[in-house]
Amino acid sequence: MSIAYGAKTLVLIPARMASTRLPGKPLADIAGLPMIVQVAKRAAEADVGRVVVAVDDQQVFDTVQSAGFEVVMTGQQHQSGSDRIFEALNKVDPKGEIEIVINVQGDLPTIDPQTICAALAPLADPDVDIATLTVEIEDEQEKTNPNVVKVVGAPLADDRLRALYFTRATAPHGAGPLYHHIGLYAYRRAALERFVSLPPSTLEKRESLEQLRALEAGMRIDVQVVRTVPLGVDTPADLEKARSLLSTSSN
């Protein structure tokens, strides 16, 4: 896929070894490959630009490199994935040639490459600083689950929202669809640079949602509506599900 508006795009995949629920998560075997390599493969299949994995552990670094993917070592002090990808961006592109950065979480081994592509669509509008993804909630239990982050947005088209708020509460009130936020972001370089320079904001800390920092600072986030939520691997049960999905798809 080529980007219609000619931007130079970098896909960055942050990966941390520290995980309380699933120790050593990036190296967990899924269908014969470490999880982080499976994610890198999905990102390469999206074909939107250069793919780099940002790691904080030498074993993960060596694993990714031996699989043939570009990898960069970052510090262990980062509190968020956005801080890690900003460090990685400046290491791999010191001349500032990259214009758009897509942040793909390192625990999405089954993500559809077209979902990664979809994150770029809102950035065709030059007024958009950050793009992200959502899917309409169909499961009634998800509507009241605080672990399911909801997007409150103004419709721009059948498949596009302008984000007004992100929340763990059931919102907005009243009749109409609710949307499950997918934590995959595409940033303009300048927007990412500004974002990481800002201190954590009041609502960000209250909701424990980093993206609210951008909204509170007046940055524009548009949201592309996609069809499915990619499986995030956070627990042993998630890992077994991912193994089953990828083993089936490879047969």
C-alpha positions as CSV (number, residue, x, y, z in Angstrom):
1,M,0.0,0.0,0.0
2,S,1.3,3.5,-0.8
3,I,0.3,6.5,1.2
4,A,-1.7,8.7,-1.1
5,Y,-0.4,12.0,0.3
6,G,3.2,11.0,0.0
7,A,4.2,11.1,3.7
8,K,7.3,9.2,4.9
9,T,6.0,6.7,7.4
10,L,7.7,4.7,10.1
11,V,6.1,1.8,12.0
12,L,7.5,1.6,15.5
13,I,6.7,-1.4,17.7
14,P,7.6,-0.9,21.4
15,A,8.3,-4.1,23.4
16,R,9.0,-4.4,27.1
17,M,10.2,-7.6,28.9
18,A,8.7,-6.5,32.2
19,S,5.1,-7.9,32.4
20,T,3.5,-8.8,35.7
21,R,0.8,-11.0,34.1
22,L,2.9,-12.6,31.4
23,P,6.7,-12.6,32.2
24,G,8.9,-12.5,29.1
25,K,5.9,-11.7,26.9
26,P,7.8,-10.5,23.7
27,L,9.6,-13.9,23.5
28,A,6.6,-16.1,24.0
29,D,6.3,-18.7,21.2
30,I,3.4,-18.3,18.9
31,A,3.2,-20.7,15.9
32,G,6.9,-21.2,15.9
33,L,8.0,-17.6,16.3
34,P,8.4,-15.2,19.2
35,M,5.4,-12.9,19.7
36,I,7.4,-9.8,18.9
37,V,8.5,-11.3,15.5
38,Q,4.9,-12.1,14.7
39,V,3.9,-8.5,15.3
40,A,6.8,-7.3,13.1
41,K,5.6,-9.6,10.4
42,R,2.1,-8.2,10.5
43,A,3.6,-4.6,10.4
44,A,5.7,-5.5,7.4
45,E,2.7,-7.1,5.6
46,A,0.9,-3.7,6.0
47,D,3.5,-2.3,3.7
48,V,3.1,1.3,4.8
49,G,6.8,2.1,5.5
50,R,9.9,1.1,7.4
51,V,9.3,-1.1,10.4
52,V,11.5,-0.9,13.5
53,V,11.1,-2.7,16.9
54,A,12.0,-0.6,20.0
55,V,13.2,-2.8,22.9
56,D,14.7,-2.5,26.3
57,D,16.3,-5.9,26.6
58,Q,19.3,-7.5,24.9
59,Q,17.7,-10.9,24.4
60,V,14.7,-9.4,22.7
61,F,17.1,-7.2,20.6
62,D,19.1,-10.2,19.4
63,T,15.9,-12.2,18.7
64,V,14.4,-9.5,16.5
65,Q,17.6,-8.9,14.7
66,S,18.2,-12.6,14.0
67,A,14.7,-12.7,12.5
68,G,15.7,-10.1,10.0
69,F,13.9,-7.1,11.4
70,E,15.4,-3.7,12.2
71,V,15.6,-3.1,16.0
72,V,16.8,-0.3,18.3
73,M,17.7,-0.4,22.0
74,T,15.9,2.1,24.2
75,G,16.1,3.0,27.9
76,Q,14.3,1.2,30.6
77,Q,13.1,4.4,32.3
78,H,10.1,5.1,30.1
79,Q,6.7,5.2,31.7
80,S,4.8,4.9,28.4
81,G,5.0,3.5,24.9
82,S,4.9,7.0,23.4
83,D,8.1,8.0,25.3
84,R,9.8,4.9,24.1
85,I,8.8,5.4,20.5
86,F,9.9,9.0,20.6
87,E,13.4,8.0,21.8
88,A,13.5,5.3,19.1
89,L,12.4,7.7,16.4
90,N,15.2,10.1,17.1
91,K,17.7,7.2,17.2
92,V,16.7,5.7,13.8
93,D,15.8,9.0,12.1
94,P,18.1,11.7,13.5
95,K,17.8,13.9,10.4
96,G,14.0,14.2,10.9
97,E,13.0,12.8,7.5
98,I,10.1,10.7,8.9
99,E,6.8,12.6,8.9
100,I,4.4,10.0,10.3
101,V,4.9,7.5,13.1
102,I,2.6,4.5,13.6
103,N,2.8,3.0,17.1
104,V,1.8,-0.7,17.0
105,Q,1.8,-2.3,20.4
106,G,4.2,-5.3,20.6
107,D,1.5,-7.6,22.0
108,L,-0.8,-7.7,18.9
109,P,0.5,-10.8,17.1
110,T,-2.8,-11.5,15.2
111,I,-3.5,-7.9,14.1
112,D,-4.8,-7.6,10.5
113,P,-2.3,-5.7,8.4
114,Q,-5.2,-3.7,7.0
115,T,-6.0,-2.5,10.5
116,I,-2.6,-0.9,10.6
117,C,-3.2,0.7,7.2
118,A,-6.5,2.1,8.4
119,A,-4.8,4.2,11.1
120,L,-3.3,6.4,8.4
121,A,-6.6,7.4,6.8
122,P,-7.5,10.3,9.1
123,L,-4.1,11.9,8.5
124,A,-5.1,12.7,5.0
125,D,-6.7,15.8,6.6
126,P,-3.9,18.2,7.4
127,D,-5.7,19.5,10.5
128,V,-5.5,16.1,12.3
129,D,-2.6,15.7,14.7
130,I,-3.1,12.1,15.8
131,A,-5.1,9.2,14.3
132,T,-6.3,6.1,16.1
133,L,-8.9,3.3,15.7
134,T,-12.2,2.2,17.1
135,V,-14.8,-0.5,16.6
136,E,-18.5,-0.3,17.5
137,I,-19.4,-2.3,20.6
138,E,-21.8,-5.1,20.0
139,D,-21.4,-7.0,23.3
140,E,-23.7,-5.5,26.0
141,Q,-21.3,-6.4,28.8
142,E,-18.5,-4.4,27.1
143,K,-20.6,-1.2,27.4
144,T,-20.2,-1.2,31.2
145,N,-16.8,-2.8,31.5
146,P,-14.2,-0.2,32.7
147,N,-11.4,-2.2,31.0
148,V,-13.0,-1.4,27.7
149,V,-12.1,2.2,26.8
150,K,-14.8,4.1,25.0
151,V,-14.3,6.8,22.4
152,V,-16.8,9.7,22.6
153,G,-16.7,11.4,19.2
154,A,-18.4,13.6,16.8
155,P,-19.3,11.7,13.6
156,L,-17.4,13.0,10.5
157,A,-18.5,10.2,8.2
158,D,-19.9,6.7,8.5
159,D,-16.4,5.4,9.3
160,R,-14.8,8.4,11.0
161,L,-15.1,10.3,14.3
162,R,-13.5,13.4,15.7
163,A,-12.5,12.4,19.3
164,L,-14.0,14.6,22.0
165,Y,-13.1,12.3,25.0
166,F,-11.9,8.9,25.9
167,T,-13.4,7.2,29.0
168,R,-13.7,4.0,31.0
169,A,-17.3,4.9,31.8
170,T,-20.3,4.0,29.7
171,A,-20.6,7.0,27.4
172,P,-22.2,8.8,25.7
173,H,-25.5,8.6,27.4
174,G,-28.7,7.9,25.4
175,A,-29.6,6.0,22.3
176,G,-26.9,5.3,19.7
177,P,-23.7,3.3,19.2
178,L,-20.8,3.1,21.7
179,Y,-17.3,2.7,20.4
180,H,-14.4,0.5,21.8
181,H,-11.1,2.3,21.4
182,I,-8.2,0.4,19.9
183,G,-4.8,1.6,21.2
184,L,-3.0,1.9,17.9
185,Y,-1.9,5.4,17.0
186,A,-0.5,7.3,14.0
187,Y,1.2,10.6,14.9
188,R,2.5,13.4,12.8
189,R,6.1,13.8,13.9
190,A,5.5,17.3,15.3
191,A,2.5,16.0,17.3
192,L,4.4,13.2,18.9
193,E,7.2,15.6,19.8
194,R,4.7,18.0,21.4
195,F,2.8,15.2,23.1
196,V,5.9,13.7,24.9
197,S,6.9,17.2,26.0
198,L,3.7,17.8,27.9
199,P,3.3,16.8,31.6
200,P,0.6,14.2,32.5
201,S,-2.7,16.0,32.5
202,T,-5.5,16.1,35.1
203,L,-8.0,13.9,33.2
204,E,-5.2,11.6,31.9
205,K,-4.3,10.8,35.5
206,R,-8.0,10.5,36.6
207,E,-9.0,8.1,33.8
208,S,-5.5,6.5,33.4
209,L,-5.7,7.2,29.7
210,E,-2.6,8.8,28.2
211,Q,-4.4,10.1,25.1
212,L,-6.4,12.5,27.1
213,R,-3.2,14.6,27.5
214,A,-3.4,15.4,23.8
215,L,-7.1,16.4,23.9
216,E,-6.6,18.5,27.0
217,A,-3.7,20.3,25.2
218,G,-6.0,21.1,22.3
219,M,-4.6,18.6,19.9
220,R,-6.9,17.0,17.3
221,I,-7.4,13.2,17.3
222,D,-9.5,11.6,14.6
223,V,-10.7,8.0,14.9
224,Q,-11.1,5.5,12.0
225,V,-13.9,3.0,12.6
226,V,-12.7,-0.6,11.7
227,R,-14.5,-3.9,12.0
228,T,-12.7,-5.9,14.6
229,V,-10.6,-5.4,17.8
230,P,-7.2,-7.0,17.5
231,L,-6.3,-9.5,20.2
232,G,-4.0,-8.0,22.8
233,V,-2.0,-10.7,24.6
234,D,-1.9,-9.8,28.3
235,T,-2.5,-13.2,30.1
236,P,-1.7,-16.9,29.6
237,A,-5.3,-17.4,28.3
238,D,-4.7,-14.6,25.7
239,L,-1.5,-16.3,24.6
240,E,-3.2,-19.6,24.1
241,K,-5.9,-17.9,22.0
242,A,-3.3,-16.2,19.8
243,R,-1.5,-19.5,19.4
244,S,-4.7,-21.2,18.2
245,L,-5.5,-18.3,15.8
246,L,-2.1,-18.2,14.2
247,S,-1.7,-22.0,14.0
248,T,-5.1,-22.2,12.3
249,S,-4.2,-19.5,9.8
250,S,-0.9,-21.0,8.9
251,N,-2.4,-24.4,8.1
